[in-house]
Amino acid sequence: MGMIANYQESANQELENLKGSADFVDAVEELQETKEIDLYDIDKMWDALHFLLTGKSACEPIENDPISEAIVGQFNISGEDVEEFVSGTSAQRVKDIAKALQELDFAAYAEKFNMRSFAEHDIYPNIWSYDNEAEEILDDMRGCFEGLKQFYLRMTEKGAAVLVSIY
């Protein structure tokens, strides 16, 4: 079992409430269980997708970069040095992210895909020595990107904020 990333529909007020919560992980899970929400899971490919599209690990979020924020959120809720990472993105910023994802040419990034570079930068998950699976790994990242892009479009249509949890 490893660290997986979930993206879930939220409201700006829910994100604000989580900021002050000491048990934010329980609160996130409760939100997932208590109402019908749109949820998207990119499993373990969050760091790999962030690195492919930004050149940096998700552990180094890029402030005010909508592509980075699509993966790690706009603002940190969980604080620093925690095992469970939770962040949020306001409904207004979700629109900017959806637009940036729509405009991004994934094929141009895919052409530069180099497993050795992922290994050298210690990108999660540790799958970069499987050279014979490079196409499958890239296809997985492509699928995660497309799913994330569609998720942010739905959130824009709903006027929703986004809650990101990685643990």
CORWOWO-V665541 format. One record per residue. N is the residue number from 0. PHI is phi in radians with two decimals (999 if undefined). PSI is psi in whole degrees, 0 to 359 (none if undefined). Layout:
n:N phi:PHI psi:PSI
n:N phi:PHI psi:PSI
This chain:
n:0 phi:999 psi:140
n:1 phi:-2.32 psi:190
n:2 phi:-1.45 psi:124
n:3 phi:-2.02 psi:155
n:4 phi:-1.93 psi:131
n:5 phi:-2.10 psi:142
n:6 phi:-2.13 psi:126
n:7 phi:-2.35 psi:147
n:8 phi:-1.03 psi:140
n:9 phi:-2.62 psi:180
n:10 phi:-2.10 psi:152
n:11 phi:-0.94 psi:319
n:12 phi:-1.14 psi:323
n:13 phi:-1.08 psi:320
n:14 phi:-1.11 psi:317
n:15 phi:-1.07 psi:318
n:16 phi:-1.11 psi:323
n:17 phi:-1.20 psi:329
n:18 phi:-0.98 psi:324
n:19 phi:-1.65 psi:4
n:20 phi:-1.53 psi:132
n:21 phi:-1.35 psi:331
n:22 phi:-1.96 psi:59
n:23 phi:-1.08 psi:329
n:24 phi:-1.12 psi:313
n:25 phi:-1.08 psi:320
n:26 phi:-1.12 psi:319
n:27 phi:-1.10 psi:313
n:28 phi:-1.12 psi:324
n:29 phi:-1.13 psi:319
n:30 phi:-1.06 psi:322
n:31 phi:-1.16 psi:329
n:32 phi:-1.64 psi:338
n:33 phi:-1.63 psi:346
n:34 phi:-2.60 psi:163
n:35 phi:-1.29 psi:110
n:36 phi:-2.23 psi:157
n:37 phi:-1.46 psi:126
n:38 phi:-2.29 psi:135
n:39 phi:-2.25 psi:135
n:40 phi:-2.11 psi:121
n:41 phi:-1.81 psi:17
n:42 phi:0.94 psi:233
n:43 phi:-1.67 psi:6
n:44 phi:-1.56 psi:9
n:45 phi:-1.07 psi:313
n:46 phi:-1.23 psi:319
n:47 phi:-1.09 psi:316
n:48 phi:-1.15 psi:318
n:49 phi:-1.06 psi:315
n:50 phi:-1.14 psi:317
n:51 phi:-1.03 psi:317
n:52 phi:-1.57 psi:341
n:53 phi:-2.15 psi:343
n:54 phi:1.44 psi:5
n:55 phi:-2.30 psi:153
n:56 phi:-1.16 psi:153
n:57 phi:-1.12 psi:343
n:58 phi:-1.25 psi:350
n:59 phi:-2.13 psi:67
n:60 phi:-0.99 psi:148
n:61 phi:-1.77 psi:113
n:62 phi:-1.09 psi:137
n:63 phi:1.08 psi:25
n:64 phi:-1.93 psi:112
n:65 phi:-1.10 psi:331
n:66 phi:-1.25 psi:315
n:67 phi:-1.06 psi:315
n:68 phi:-1.15 psi:332
n:69 phi:-1.03 psi:328
n:70 phi:-1.68 psi:319
n:71 phi:-1.95 psi:0
n:72 phi:1.55 psi:168
n:73 phi:-1.48 psi:321
n:74 phi:-2.49 psi:144
n:75 phi:-1.37 psi:133
n:76 phi:-1.81 psi:325
n:77 phi:-1.40 psi:345
n:78 phi:1.54 psi:185
n:79 phi:-1.59 psi:158
n:80 phi:0.93 psi:50
n:81 phi:-2.12 psi:153
n:82 phi:-1.32 psi:326
n:83 phi:-1.78 psi:115
n:84 phi:-1.70 psi:126
n:85 phi:-2.30 psi:133
n:86 phi:-2.48 psi:172
n:87 phi:-2.40 psi:162
n:88 phi:-2.39 psi:125
n:89 phi:-1.15 psi:156
n:90 phi:-1.01 psi:323
n:91 phi:-1.13 psi:317
n:92 phi:-1.24 psi:331
n:93 phi:-0.98 psi:322
n:94 phi:-1.07 psi:316
n:95 phi:-1.12 psi:319
n:96 phi:-1.15 psi:315
n:97 phi:-1.03 psi:318
n:98 phi:-1.11 psi:315
n:99 phi:-1.11 psi:320
n:100 phi:-1.16 psi:322
n:101 phi:-1.12 psi:324
n:102 phi:-1.45 psi:345
n:103 phi:-1.28 psi:133
n:104 phi:-1.65 psi:93
n:105 phi:-1.03 psi:323
n:106 phi:-1.02 psi:324
n:107 phi:-1.14 psi:323
n:108 phi:-1.29 psi:323
n:109 phi:-1.09 psi:326
n:110 phi:-1.09 psi:332
n:111 phi:-1.64 psi:1
n:112 phi:-1.04 psi:125
n:113 phi:-2.45 psi:109
n:114 phi:-1.02 psi:324
n:115 phi:-1.07 psi:321
n:116 phi:-1.12 psi:321
n:117 phi:-1.11 psi:318
n:118 phi:-1.15 psi:316
n:119 phi:-1.08 psi:329
n:120 phi:-1.67 psi:8
n:121 phi:0.95 psi:49
n:122 phi:-1.43 psi:135
n:123 phi:-1.42 psi:142
n:124 phi:-1.42 psi:164
n:125 phi:-1.44 psi:76
n:126 phi:-2.16 psi:11
n:127 phi:-1.41 psi:356
n:128 phi:-1.58 psi:356
n:129 phi:-1.56 psi:68
n:130 phi:-0.95 psi:325
n:131 phi:-1.23 psi:351
n:132 phi:-1.92 psi:15
n:133 phi:-1.00 psi:316
n:134 phi:-1.11 psi:318
n:135 phi:-1.14 psi:321
n:136 phi:-1.14 psi:315
n:137 phi:-1.11 psi:320
n:138 phi:-1.07 psi:321
n:139 phi:-1.11 psi:315
n:140 phi:-1.11 psi:320
n:141 phi:-1.07 psi:316
n:142 phi:-1.09 psi:319
n:143 phi:-1.11 psi:317
n:144 phi:-1.08 psi:312
n:145 phi:-1.08 psi:318
n:146 phi:-1.13 psi:319
n:147 phi:-1.14 psi:319
n:148 phi:-1.06 psi:315
n:149 phi:-1.16 psi:322
n:150 phi:-1.04 psi:311
n:151 phi:-1.15 psi:328
n:152 phi:-1.11 psi:316
n:153 phi:-1.10 psi:320
n:154 phi:-1.15 psi:323
n:155 phi:-1.10 psi:314
n:156 phi:-1.08 psi:326
n:157 phi:-1.47 psi:347
n:158 phi:1.23 psi:30
n:159 phi:-1.67 psi:155
n:160 phi:-1.54 psi:174
n:161 phi:-2.27 psi:136
n:162 phi:-1.92 psi:125
n:163 phi:-1.90 psi:130
n:164 phi:-2.28 psi:130
n:165 phi:-2.24 psi:108
n:166 phi:-2.93 psi:none
